[in-house]
Amino acid sequence: MLSFSELSELTGAILEGDVQGSVAKCATLAFATENDASFCVDKSAYGATRTTKAGVVFVPENFTGWAGEARVLARVENPYIAIIECAKILNKKEFGKGLVHSTAQVSPNAFVLGSVGANSVVEAFCYVPAGASVGENCVLHSGVHLYPNVVIGNGTVLHSGVVAGSRGFGFCEGKSGEQIEVPHFGGAIIGENCEIGPNSVIAAGFLEPTRLGNYCKLDSFVQIGHNCIVGNNAVFCSQSGLAGSVIAEDNITLAGGAQVAGHLTLGKGCVIAAKAGVTKSIKPGARVAGFPAVPIEEWRRRNFYIPSEQQTKEVIYVH
């Protein structure tokens, strides 16, 4: 717990509102409760700020919006750095050793301090630390590496080289222009009956977990960035990936090498063609291709349309 006065001392914030109270952890605006500290970096987050229920919200010094049901506004030079400093204290967890079910098969060459459910298999050179949990009927092939605060759902298979819960690729700029590493305390939750291909990575969320739904199928070398929320039945072909904070609804498909920029939404059932680069949110059911990605019919017209006057010309083949 940190009192509001301790938050002010830690971050240099100027407090406005009912300053008698405390918070227990840090959370994003959408998930925060009256016991949480949250933050608003710029005007892009003002909408979420108006509806938040956070106990205290760190805001820029020139903030002029409305902070919903928040009890306290905390004005600081850099809200992102302020919430990081608080999260280092409030969101850091200590985990005890978990339980390994008597029917689980764990290689003597695996390192397991977390929990492993009934009938699961953990092969050689896997790492399941304290704070990680593997469900029932799972298979972790050789060399899988989990981090603390990772939950693997029942029936899920992780192939060799999979990493789940590593720190997301997040940095913020300090006063002198240096890049400050952003810790990621949210971990990752992988649903039931998923299959994660070799050398794929699911990064931990900053304050809330990165989530992968049930029945998702990931090929090799797939990247799911920090804070992403992926629905059920997603298919990711080899070398495809999501940057941070993407919301992907149910039944999406990313073909080989397709990439999606951060903070976008992929609508239910959409299909991203091979090597496409998505820079804007995609509507449900849409099929897109190219870079920047456009509706696939438009992409075909751009790339394969032959003017009628050229269609009658003789085709010359060079051998």
Phi, psi and omega in degrees: 000145173229130175286162179299323179293323177293322176300317180296318180293321182292321189251349185075021183285148170262119187267143175228131179118203180281097188273007177264102180166188183206169177230155184256333180201177178252145180208159176288163186305319185291330185255352187291146174245182182296346179264008186243152167262142179222186185208153176228119186274315184207187186296338179296340180257003184298326179298314178293329178296324182293339183246002185290155176245017182298151176290319178219141179235122172283128182228160176298158182300330182261019181300132181235009183275196181241132187258045171049233181264010180300137180283329187222135166262134179241105183275125181220165179294319182223099182299328181296313179295324179298315182290329176297314180298322178290319181296328178300333179265314190275327188259355178285130185243151171249129184247140173269171180293139181272190181247136175252121183296147184297336180268357178287146178251109183243123179298142176295345178264008174265154178248108187233116172242346179273198183260143177226127185277178184300138173064015176275156182239128176238110186277180186301145174067018171278155179232115178236094187282170172301136182096351175259148184224126177250128184285197180276150174058032177266161173229123172249106180288168187309131172087014175286139182234114175258154175250166176301154177069032175246134179239126178251123183286164182302141173077009183270143181244128176244123182273172187305137176086359178294138175238126179232126175095010176292159181300133177294161182277080183232130178219153172227157186273129178277182184298328182263011180088359179286154178272120181262127181291130178266119177289153179234107185262354189284338182071202182212144176237120178251130187287191183274149174056036174268163172224122184247121186285170184303139174062024174272155185229133172240110187279151178290151174281163180290296180246331174244160184289147163291138186232136174236126186287191181280152174060029176275143182235116180246131176281193181285153174056043176261139180244124171248111187287170183299143176071006177291149173234111183249132181283200182276156171061030177282145177236123178239113177281170189305138176067016173271167181186164178241131170286179187296149170064030174275138171255117180244116183283180186299151168065029177278158176225128171248117178285176187305129176076002179290141183228145184234128179291164186287158173064032178248168176240131175255115185291160183307130174076009181285157181233127178252118185291166184303135176061016176288152175240109186269121181243354177225156179300149185248134181288156177304137176077357183286153174237123186232158180209165174084180176223123351294149187297136178227167176309138190298331177295319178295317179299320179294319178298319181294324190260339186235002180289130178243119179306145186300326182291340178270340183294334182270351181288152179294138178268125181255124178260132178253123181254000000 
